[in-house]
Structures are given as structure tokens and as C-alpha cells.
């Protein structure tokens, strides 16, 4: 193997290690882009790594931008990759979830998605 190939391989391995050092959203309930009925009482977000509870958040907004979660975001005590937040009674409509996850190794990821509630 040439020196260039060896350096390139080492660089790619390093990038792969960095990519695995972040807590990415794995799945959610309600699911990303889903239409649900009845309205959920809680939002659950599962990540690819354990989360730092003090710095991981989730906010749910209605179509007018009003916050409709109960501001009680918490990391699940039995599954540290699960972020939970209670929801107010949701009317039919579109809701936007904005999340920020800090993994236990302090890397930050952020994102958002929508889900819909049908009557």
C-alpha cells in the first residue's frame, strides 16, 4: 500500500470515528412527518447515543409558533438515549418539533421535523 493510500485510509477512519461521536435522531414517536390520531400526550425522541440530561432539549410548537409542550423535557432514567417531553392537549393541526441533543461526550446535534394531528 502506498503512503498516500495509507494516509487516506487513516483520514477516512478518523472521519468515521467522529461521525459516531454524535447523538443523531434515530426515531421519534410521533414519527417524523407522521399524521396521528388521537393526539399524543407525550413526544419521545430516541438518539444513537446516550444524552447529557442538563443540555438536551425538545420544544413543540403549533402552526402559529405557540409552545404546546409542558416544558418538562427529560432524559429517560432507564434509557439514556430517550428524550421525553409531555404535551398539552393538541388540537388538529401541524406541529413542529425542535430538538437539541448533547451526547455524553459533549457533541451537539440539532434538528427539527413536523407531525400532524387529525381530528
N, C-alpha and C positions, 0 to 999 in steps of 0.2 A: 504494500500500500504506500502510495506517495505521501509525502509530508503534507501537501495541500489537502489531500483526501482525509488524512488523519485529523487535521485541524478542523476541517468542515464537519466531520463526524462528531468531534468533541463539542463544537459550537451547537450543532443541532441537538445533541443530548442535553446540553445546558438549557436550551430554549424549552425543551420538553419538560425538564425539571421545574422551570419557572412557571410554565403553564399549569402544572399540577399543584402549585403552591397557592392557588386562589380558590375561594369558595364560590363556585358558579351555581346558578339556579339549576337544579336538576328537574324538579317538577313542582307543581302547585295544586292546591285544592281551594277554590275552583281552579280548573286548568286554565292555562294561558289561552285566551281567545274563546273560552267556552261560553255557552249560553246555559244558564241553570234555572231550575225551578224545583223546589221553593228556594227563597233567598237563603244563603248560608249564614250561620251565626258566627262563623269564625273563618279566617283566612289562614291557610297553612302553606308554608314555603319550605321545601326541602333543598338543601345545598349539598355540594360534593365534598365538603369538609365540615368539620366542627366549627362552630361560630363563637366569637367573643361576645358574650351577652351584653356587656356595657356599651358596645358600639354598633350593634346590628339593629336595624330598624325596618319597619314596614308601615306605610301610610296608604289609606284607601280614600279616594276622592270620588264624589259623584260628578255628573256631567257639568255641573255649574262650578266645580272646583271646591265644593264644601267637603271638609273632612268627615267621613262617616264611620271611621273605626273608633274604638274606645280608648285609644292611646295607651294600650296595655301590652305593647309588643314585648315578647319574652322568648327566650330560647327554652325549648322543652327540656325538662330535667332528666328525662330518660333517653332522649335522642338529641344530642347537642348539635346535630345538623338540621334540626327542625325549628323554624321560626314561626311563632303563632301570634295572631292579634285578633281580639274579639271585634265583632261588627255590630253596629246599630241595626235596627230593623230596616232592611233595604227595600225600597220601592222598586218597581220595574224600571229598568234603565241600564245605562252603560257606566261602569265603574273602572277607574284607573288605579292600579297598584304601583306604588313607587317603593322600591326596596334598596337597601344598602347593607351589604354583608361584610363583616370584618372577620376573617378566619383567625383561628388561634395563633397562626404565625404572623398576624398583623397585616396581611394583604387585604386591600379593599376592592370590592366589586360593587357595581350599581346597575340598576336596570328598572324597567317598568313594563307593564302589559295591561291589557284590558280584559274584562269579562262582562257578560250581560246577564241581567236578571229578567226573566219573562214573567208576565202576570199569571 
